[in-house]
């Protein structure tokens, strides 16, 4: 998230969630915003309030400067006039209509725009099919296309990857990101899965028990201890941004601000911008650059903090060349034996196979 970005939408609302007085204040920015939190946190209720499907909330909601809710003045724009596309967990396609007819219902697009949308989403070959013949991933794609065909000003997706196998989940996540950036339609992605936030989103909002815990860029939300705690993750890892600069001996060469990181080759084109995730447990530390070892990636970094925990030490680092942040999890014995101190420089040792590719914004 950059400070130059203007919010597409703003919420400052209150509602009752069982016996809990819930509240939420946050912005939805251009691109994909993940609304993330454990089950029962209030994510779907928040989305229904924004879409106008829940009328019990008070406060203010605006979308591109238009007021959708202002409980003080009594203004409430009904769901049918908000131009908010809402794709729920069940694709809810009409079973007696073909895919083409399902998409045509409520469409505001021309034939040319439809063709472009099908090209982006890879749904052109499904148009003559009936919903019953679609796989789970195909049905989700069609539901998203149907929502986009209505030209919404905002698209809300409620757990769109639920029940899909890993390959289909990744396809849907790539589709969501592609649509948000190609159409300039902001997307609010509801999920309880950390991986889905990391794969698809630009920004994130962490919610729990009807209250916002953290908002910010994906990197900021990932690095917050509260995120790992609420989502039951013991090692959220670090994100680094890189550009593919070459290939060497079956490996990709990723440039991160002057440092070169060798990673597994997933057929990404040269010049592609990538988001990479590196788990803290996959980063070993050395006081010096090592020769004659199999670990190719040795990145110099400064120690910015040391957190000694009951079973290990979490070392936070800033790469010397790029300033990008990493975390390393090592034993207390190693931390003591290396005499690590804040402000000292060390080398981060990272195996190529340990780096996980999340996003690739491909160049043409």
Secondary structure as GFF3:
##gff-version 3
##sequence-region A 1 364
A	DSSP	beta_strand	9	17	.	.	.	ID=ss1
A	DSSP	beta_strand	20	28	.	.	.	ID=ss2
A	DSSP	beta_strand	32	36	.	.	.	ID=ss3
A	DSSP	alpha_helix	43	51	.	.	.	ID=ss4
A	DSSP	beta_strand	58	63	.	.	.	ID=ss5
A	DSSP	beta_strand	66	70	.	.	.	ID=ss6
A	DSSP	beta_strand	75	76	.	.	.	ID=ss7
A	DSSP	three_ten_helix	79	81	.	.	.	ID=ss8
A	DSSP	beta_strand	84	87	.	.	.	ID=ss9
A	DSSP	alpha_helix	99	104	.	.	.	ID=ss10
A	DSSP	alpha_helix	111	121	.	.	.	ID=ss11
A	DSSP	three_ten_helix	124	126	.	.	.	ID=ss12
A	DSSP	three_ten_helix	131	133	.	.	.	ID=ss13
A	DSSP	alpha_helix	136	149	.	.	.	ID=ss14
A	DSSP	beta_strand	154	158	.	.	.	ID=ss15
A	DSSP	alpha_helix	166	183	.	.	.	ID=ss16
A	DSSP	beta_strand	186	191	.	.	.	ID=ss17
A	DSSP	alpha_helix	194	200	.	.	.	ID=ss18
A	DSSP	beta_strand	203	208	.	.	.	ID=ss19
A	DSSP	beta_strand	211	217	.	.	.	ID=ss20
A	DSSP	alpha_helix	218	223	.	.	.	ID=ss21
A	DSSP	alpha_helix	225	231	.	.	.	ID=ss22
A	DSSP	beta_strand	238	248	.	.	.	ID=ss23
A	DSSP	beta_strand	251	256	.	.	.	ID=ss24
A	DSSP	beta_strand	259	264	.	.	.	ID=ss25
A	DSSP	beta_strand	273	278	.	.	.	ID=ss26
A	DSSP	three_ten_helix	280	282	.	.	.	ID=ss27
A	DSSP	beta_strand	283	286	.	.	.	ID=ss28
A	DSSP	beta_strand	297	308	.	.	.	ID=ss29
A	DSSP	beta_strand	313	319	.	.	.	ID=ss30
A	DSSP	beta_strand	325	330	.	.	.	ID=ss31
A	DSSP	alpha_helix	332	337	.	.	.	ID=ss32
A	DSSP	beta_strand	345	350	.	.	.	ID=ss33
A	DSSP	three_ten_helix	352	354	.	.	.	ID=ss34
A	DSSP	beta_strand	356	361	.	.	.	ID=ss35
###
